[in-house]
Amino acid sequence: MVTTYAVAGMSCGHCKATLTEVIGELDGVSGVDVDLGGGHVTVTTAGEPDDAAIAEVVDEAGYTLTGRA
């Protein structure tokens, strides 16, 4: 399943690398694509994504998941 989230606070390559790493480590996540310009993160999972877990790691990394885009 492919799900896109709106994420605030991303502005650089380091942001992209950090979010790709922390979201990619979650169970069931097989792909992460960060669009800095659009402020979106697209997550590919085998089934329904765990929105709460994704929001938690995004928050812990210093960004804000504002919802599904």
N, C-alpha and C positions, 0 to 999 in steps of 0.2 A: 504494500500500500504506500502511496506517495502522499505526504501531507506537508503543506507549506504553512509556516508560522511567521508572524510579524515579530521582529526583534528590534528593540531600541538600544542605541548606544554603540553600535558597530561602526567603525570608521576606517579601519586599516587592515593590512595583511595579517598582523598579529591577532586581531579580533577574529578574522576568518579562520586562522590556524587553531586558535584556542577553541572556538565553538565546534569546529570539525572534530577535534580530538575528544572533547568532553561528551558531546552527543554521540559520537561514533562508538564510545565505550559502553553505552547502554545496551542491555540485553535486547535482542531482536532487531537492532538497527543495522542495516546493511549498506547504507549510503547517506552522506550528508553533503548538501550543496549550499554554500553561503553566498548570497547575492548582496554585497555591501551597498551598491547603489540603490537597490530597491528596498533594502531593509528587511529581507526575507531569508529564512533558512528552510530549505526543503529537505525533509527526512524520509528515507525509504525504509520501510519495515516489512517483516514477513506477514504481520497481521495488523490489528488495530494498534496504533502507537499509544504509549503511556504518556499522555499529555502532562500529567503531574510530575513524572520523573524528568521529562524533558525540561519543563519549566524550572524545576529545582536545580538542575545542573547549569542551565543558562544563568539563573540568578546567582548561583555560587561563583560563576565565572565573572560576574560583575555586569551582566547585561539584563535586559528586561524583556521577557516574552509577553507580548501584549495580546496574544490570541492567534487563532488560525487566520491565515490570510485568504 
